[in-house]
């Protein structure tokens, strides 16, 4: 994981510096009084006057100390800015993953067990709709319906502006109401994809010889499906779940911007537009670490799901 992480940082650092625009240009383009000397002073202040590889080595020296430097926008430490916002992004993503698992896996299993039934056909239509619907367009529609026309759900922010007079339970309820739309939008596409993967994996398993043998022994259908087939069908699902972490984090940029949620996605978008290199790199590294951890958890989960992997590991 460590060499891979540094490989990601090299590519990310190079790409963001090759992108059009610069922090100095963004900060001085609206000022007619900014002289060439002032621009050079800003470059020297930010360390942008050095060669790219020297800039990267200086960044690595800070990174190994868990120091991402200071933001070009407001001078605050990047670590503090990220720590302020990452809990909101993690909460939304964790809730999205839980929602995906609770809905998608049962739909996939039922679709496989009742192949070509009315339920399977309805689920297939739902999957195609989920794959083809842009999340930002769906978010705007739901905001108009539930926020503007019906007025039952808030459409922006993480919580209400004034929560001083609320009890702890009322604050939790207020946050939950604000998260209904973002979490639903974040999970919508994932539910469609995960349910399809679950169906395909389950169909492959229930056609195996040992499932036929279990039925021949007189076991009930529910026990055959839940005890014998479902556990072995989890392998591809665990793989896809580990790979879905970067997609959820990338999606945070979209729905956090749309719903004005002060999370890491919104910070990433604002920092990118401002060419705030330290903050962009800090967020990219956090996303890379979460992705690598997701893949590691998926690898560990293989041994928990499939005893054959544990046996081979001992050998």
C-alpha distance (Angstrom), angle and dihedral (degrees) to the residues before:
residue distance angle dihedral
X1 . . .
X2 3.82 . .
X3 3.86 97.3 .
X4 3.80 89.6 42.9
X5 3.80 91.1 51.5
X6 3.81 92.1 52.3
X7 3.81 90.0 46.6
X8 3.80 88.5 55.3
X9 3.80 91.6 49.4
X10 3.82 92.0 51.4
X11 3.80 92.3 52.3
X12 3.82 93.4 43.0
X13 3.80 93.6 47.3
X14 3.79 91.7 49.7
X15 3.79 95.6 46.1
X16 3.81 97.1 49.2
X17 3.81 90.4 50.5
X18 3.80 92.0 48.5
X19 3.82 92.0 52.1
X20 3.82 115.6 104.0
X21 3.78 115.9 -90.9
X22 3.78 132.5 30.8
X23 3.83 137.0 -133.6
X24 3.79 90.3 -108.0
X25 3.80 92.0 51.7
X26 3.81 92.9 48.4
X27 3.81 92.5 49.6
X28 3.82 97.0 45.3
X29 3.81 104.7 33.6
X30 3.83 92.7 88.6
X31 3.80 93.9 45.5
X32 3.79 116.0 84.6
X33 3.81 90.7 -170.7
X34 3.80 95.1 59.0
X35 3.80 105.6 114.0
X36 3.77 128.1 -159.1
X37 3.80 88.7 -105.2
X38 3.80 90.4 54.5
X39 3.81 90.2 52.7
X40 3.80 90.7 49.9
X41 3.80 90.0 49.9
X42 3.82 90.3 53.0
X43 3.80 90.9 49.4
X44 3.79 90.0 51.5
X45 3.81 91.2 46.5
X46 3.81 92.5 52.7
X47 3.80 93.5 40.8
X48 3.81 92.0 -117.6
X49 3.81 92.9 129.0
X50 3.81 90.9 74.8
X51 3.83 125.4 85.5
X52 3.80 115.2 -85.4
X53 3.79 95.7 -109.9
X54 3.81 90.9 51.9
X55 3.81 89.8 50.5
X56 3.80 89.6 51.6
X57 3.82 93.6 48.6
X58 3.81 90.2 50.3
X59 3.81 88.9 50.5
X60 3.82 91.8 49.6
X61 3.82 90.9 51.6
X62 3.80 88.9 56.9
X63 3.82 93.6 40.2
X64 3.82 94.7 57.3
X65 3.81 85.8 57.7
X66 3.84 89.2 50.4
X67 3.80 88.9 -111.0
X68 3.81 115.1 133.6
X69 3.79 93.4 -177.0
X70 3.78 128.5 -123.1
X71 3.76 127.9 -47.8
X72 3.80 117.6 -103.8
X73 3.81 89.6 -142.7
X74 3.81 104.9 56.1
X75 3.81 104.9 -1.5
X76 3.81 93.4 -116.5
X77 3.79 121.5 138.8
X78 3.80 110.1 -90.5
X79 3.81 90.7 -138.3
X80 3.81 91.1 59.2
X81 3.80 92.5 48.7
X82 3.79 92.1 50.2
X83 3.81 94.4 45.1
X84 3.80 89.1 53.7
X85 3.80 92.8 56.0
X86 3.79 108.9 27.4
X87 3.85 95.6 78.1
X88 3.82 90.3 62.6
X89 3.80 93.1 48.4
X90 3.81 92.7 46.0
X91 3.81 91.3 48.4
X92 3.80 92.4 52.4
X93 3.81 93.0 45.6
X94 3.81 94.3 46.5
X95 3.80 91.0 49.5
X96 3.81 89.2 47.8
X97 3.81 92.2 52.3
X98 3.81 91.4 48.2
X99 3.80 90.7 49.2
X100 3.81 91.1 48.4
X101 3.80 92.2 51.7
X102 3.81 94.9 45.1
X103 3.81 93.5 51.2
X104 3.79 107.8 25.5
X105 3.81 100.7 49.4
X106 3.84 96.1 51.5
X107 3.82 90.0 46.3
X108 3.82 91.3 50.0
X109 3.81 93.7 47.0
X110 3.80 93.7 47.6
X111 3.80 91.2 46.3
X112 3.82 90.2 53.5
X113 3.80 94.6 45.4
X114 3.81 91.8 46.2
X115 3.80 96.4 38.5
X116 3.83 115.0 -177.4
X117 3.81 91.0 5.5
X118 3.80 123.3 131.1
X119 3.80 89.8 -97.2
X120 3.81 91.0 52.7
X121 3.80 91.9 50.2
X122 3.81 92.3 48.7
X123 3.83 90.1 48.6
X124 3.81 90.2 49.8
X125 3.81 91.0 53.4
X126 3.81 89.4 48.2
X127 3.81 90.0 52.4
X128 3.80 93.2 52.1
X129 3.82 90.2 48.3
X130 3.80 90.7 48.9
X131 3.80 93.1 50.3
X132 3.80 94.9 46.4
X133 3.82 100.5 42.1
X134 3.83 114.6 95.0
X135 3.79 109.0 -130.6
X136 3.81 94.9 -138.1
X137 3.83 91.6 52.6
X138 3.80 92.1 48.5
X139 3.80 90.0 47.5
X140 3.80 91.7 54.6
X141 3.82 91.8 48.4
X142 3.81 92.4 50.7
X143 3.79 91.1 46.3
X144 3.81 90.1 54.1
X145 3.81 93.0 45.6
X146 3.81 103.4 41.9
X147 3.79 100.2 23.8
X148 3.82 105.9 35.4
X149 3.80 107.4 23.1
X150 3.81 102.2 29.8
X151 3.80 96.5 23.7
X152 3.80 94.2 -153.4
X153 3.81 100.2 119.4
X154 3.82 132.2 45.0
X155 3.78 114.0 -116.7
X156 3.81 103.0 -157.8
X157 3.75 141.5 35.8
X158 3.79 134.2 27.0
X159 3.80 94.6 -96.1
X160 3.78 140.0 -6.9
X161 3.80 118.5 -68.0
X162 3.81 95.0 -117.9
X163 3.81 114.4 40.2
X164 3.81 97.5 147.4
X165 3.81 93.8 106.0
X166 3.81 95.0 46.8
X167 3.78 126.9 101.1
X168 3.81 120.7 -127.1
X169 3.81 91.7 -98.1
X170 3.81 91.5 48.7
X171 3.81 91.0 51.0
X172 3.81 91.3 50.8
X173 3.81 89.7 48.4
X174 3.80 90.3 48.3
X175 3.82 92.0 51.8
X176 3.82 90.1 46.6
X177 3.81 91.1 54.2
X178 3.80 90.6 50.2
X179 3.81 91.3 50.3
X180 3.81 98.6 49.6
X181 3.79 95.7 85.7
X182 3.85 98.6 38.8
X183 3.81 93.4 47.0
X184 3.80 92.1 45.8
X185 3.80 92.2 50.0
X186 3.80 92.0 45.8
X187 3.81 92.0 50.7
X188 3.81 99.0 40.8
X189 3.79 98.3 84.3
X190 3.79 91.8 38.0
X191 3.79 91.9 54.6
X192 3.78 90.4 53.6
X193 3.80 94.2 49.6
X194 3.79 97.8 40.1
X195 3.81 93.0 48.9
X196 3.80 89.6 54.1
X197 3.79 92.8 49.4
X198 3.81 89.8 47.6
X199 3.80 91.0 51.7
X200 3.80 93.8 49.4
X201 3.79 93.3 46.4
X202 3.79 92.5 47.1
X203 3.81 92.5 48.7
X204 3.79 90.4 53.0
X205 3.80 92.8 50.0
X206 3.81 99.4 45.5
X207 3.82 89.2 55.9
X208 3.81 92.3 59.8
X209 3.80 122.0 110.9
X210 3.81 95.5 -117.0
X211 3.82 90.0 58.8
X212 3.78 89.4 52.9
X213 3.82 88.5 49.0
X214 3.80 92.3 50.1
X215 3.79 90.3 53.1
X216 3.81 90.9 47.1
X217 3.81 89.0 56.1
X218 3.79 88.5 61.8
X219 3.80 98.9 -108.1
X220 3.78 115.8 158.4
X221 3.81 116.5 -99.7
X222 3.81 92.4 -117.9
X223 3.83 91.2 54.1
X224 3.80 91.8 47.2
X225 3.78 91.7 51.3
X226 3.81 99.5 40.4
X227 3.82 102.0 34.0
X228 3.79 102.9 33.6
X229 3.80 110.6 19.3
X230 3.79 105.1 31.8
X231 3.80 97.3 54.1
X232 3.80 93.1 52.1
X233 3.79 90.7 45.3
X234 3.80 90.7 60.1
X235 3.81 95.3 77.2
X236 3.82 98.1 82.5
X237 3.81 89.6 38.7
X238 3.81 91.1 56.6
X239 3.81 89.5 49.9
X240 3.80 93.5 51.0
X241 3.80 91.3 44.8
X242 3.81 90.9 55.9
X243 3.79 91.4 48.5
X244 3.82 92.5 47.7
X245 3.81 93.4 67.9
X246 3.84 95.7 83.7
X247 3.81 90.6 46.3
X248 3.80 91.2 54.7
X249 3.79 92.1 47.4
X250 3.80 90.9 48.0
X251 3.79 90.0 49.1
X252 3.80 89.1 55.4
X253 3.80 88.7 73.4
X254 3.81 90.2 61.0
X255 3.78 104.2 43.3
X256 3.80 96.1 35.1
X257 3.79 88.5 55.5
X258 3.81 92.6 46.0
X259 3.82 94.8 46.4
X260 3.84 94.2 37.6
X261 3.81 92.2 -123.5
X262 3.81 111.5 165.8
X263 3.80 94.1 -131.3
X264 3.77 136.3 127.8
X265 3.81 93.0 -85.3
X266 3.78 93.2 57.6
X267 3.81 90.4 45.5
X268 3.80 90.0 51.0
X269 3.81 92.0 52.3
X270 3.82 93.6 47.6
X271 3.81 91.9 45.7
X272 3.79 92.1 49.4
X273 3.79 92.1 51.8
X274 3.82 90.0 48.5
X275 3.85 92.2 45.7
X276 3.80 88.3 -124.4
X277 3.81 95.2 168.9
X278 3.84 99.2 -175.9
X279 3.81 93.2 51.7
X280 3.81 93.0 44.0
X281 3.81 91.0 50.6
X282 3.80 91.7 46.7
X283 3.80 92.1 53.3
X284 3.81 92.6 44.4
X285 3.80 90.6 52.3
X286 3.81 91.7 49.1
X287 3.81 89.7 50.0
X288 3.81 91.0 48.2
X289 3.81 92.1 49.9
X290 3.81 91.8 49.4
X291 3.81 90.0 48.8
X292 3.80 92.8 49.9
X293 3.80 90.7 46.9
X294 3.80 89.4 50.1
X295 3.80 90.4 54.2
X296 3.82 90.7 46.3
X297 3.80 91.4 51.6
X298 3.80 88.9 48.8
X299 3.83 90.5 52.9
X300 3.80 91.5 49.2
X301 3.80 90.5 46.7
X302 3.81 89.9 58.2
X303 3.80 89.8 67.3
X304 3.79 91.1 47.3
X305 3.79 93.2 49.8
X306 3.82 100.3 38.7
X307 3.85 117.4 42.5
X308 3.82 89.9 -164.8
X309 3.81 90.3 71.2
X310 3.82 91.2 53.6
X311 3.80 90.8 50.3
X312 3.82 92.3 49.9
X313 3.79 89.7 47.7
X314 3.83 91.5 56.3
X315 3.79 91.3 48.3
